[in-house]
Amino acid sequence: MVLILLEIACSRLSLSRKSPAHPHDDCSPTDEMTSITRGKLTFIARISAIFCLLWFMQQQAAAATSYETGPRHVGSAWNIYKGGLYLTGQGRFYSKHDVYSGVNNVETGVTVWDSQLSAGLFWGVTTHLQLGIVPILSQKNHVNPGESDSPGDLFVNAKFGSIGPARTKLALQFDLRAPTGAHHNIPLHPYSANSLGYGVTGLLSIHNRPSQPMAFAWDLNLGYFNHNDKGCQLTEVDSVTVAAPTTEMIVGTSATIMGKKLGLYAEIYGRFFIQQPPVTAYTRENSLTITPGVLYQFNPYIRLIAAVDLLLLGQQDETIYEMDGVEREKPWESVPNLPDWRFHFGLSFRLRQGKPPDLTPRPAKAVVVEEKASREEKPAQKDKKDRDGERDLRKLEEQLRRQSDDQDVETEAQRQQRMEAERQRMLDILQRLREAMREEAEKEGAGETDSPQ
């Protein structure tokens, strides 16, 4: 619904370009002011619709976390976890009012605009293999306001990454571009052809320790892309075909610093032709772009990315608009073939985190050698160790028996001591009885002597 309202607003507010073949249709000063005002309203309407789209997606989404394929242009050598699944939504937008002098030097103008929406699905097949598929959902511009490429081209990639030590990783990524869109060689877009393109990119990434309060990452990309467009016809108004395949070298670097919620990044991204397309192609210029951006982590599942491309190299128009005696209409007068600025936004959703790699440290080399040696002991050595163990066991048993005998001797002595004490006590009792009986007998004898005759 947001996209429908966006297109209705832009088609209603944009001015159609005036053709020089009709001099009586030149714009008056009043019309010029109206054109500029409508151009500003178009820009405001598009930006408002974009933020409405972001809000709508944030409310409906239920997944995404730390996404390790890099920011907008530069990729990361880190793969997502094995079994991880991520869904992304991306968009970009450009608008500018093209003012130029028409017939009788009367200034006129037209609002130039371009928009694109795409999605991405990324799957961690293994710890070191990641697959991605990125279709362009919609691609529209001011040239044909009522038409669009829906869908556009399809991008497929396979990345062999997360290779290296703990904080430094290397990766190799293979890319395919399938020409599923209806239009190619489009103004305000990087060069493309109606053919199956392919490329390869090397990636290097360095991250600091994850436990740090502010995580820092640096990424470097160097790639090659072959448009495989030999024999393709670039436009419908001339017979020029591509004589040799168009090839490019792609370079990029980015630095990212991320806190608990908010992060910032900046990247420099360049495309340099090794073999340029023919002179009738749009965007045949080498380009270099700097992109500052912001990242915001809504929760462990959703991340927002917003950025602005600023063109550093590529403003010079190198396209020739006449061939075979046919003059083509120039799409604009004061706008470069590549956007001098472009707004990017994106959301990533974590559908499944996947399984983190096993970081358990391996046994030390000495321990491994010792275990290996113990497994390879000879039988004779094992028998000798068994005999020594039995001898030690017998010695231990003998020592315990001696201790037990000592305890028995000591117990017998104590018993004899107690018996002797008991015998002495009985003798003392008998002695006292004898003395008592003697005293009694003496008393009886004395009594008989004292009695009368």
Buried (B, 14 or more C-beta within 10 A) or exposed (E): EBBEBBBEBBBEBBBEBBEEEEEEEBBEEEBBEEBBEBBBBBBEBBEBBBEBBBEEBEEEBEBBBBBBBBBBBBBBBBBBBBBBBBBBBBBBBBBBBBBBEBBEEBEBBBBBBBBBBBBBBBBBBEBBBBEBBBBBBBBBBBBEBEEBBEBBBBBBBBBBBBBBEEEEBBBBBEBBBEBEBBBBBBBBBEBBBBBEBBBEBBBBBBBEEEEEEEBBBBBBBBBBBBBBBBEBBBBEBBEBEBEEBBBBBBBBBBBBBBEEEEBEBBBBBBBEBEEBBBBBBBBBBBBBBBBEBEBEBEEEBBBBBBBBBBBBBBEEBBBBBEBEEEEBEEBBBEBBBBBBEBBBBBBBBBBBBBEEEEEEEEEEEEEEEEEEEEEEEEEEEEEEEEEEEEEEEEEEEEEEEEEEEEEEEEEEEEEEEEEEEEEEEEEEEEEEEEEEEEEEEEEEEEEEEEEEE
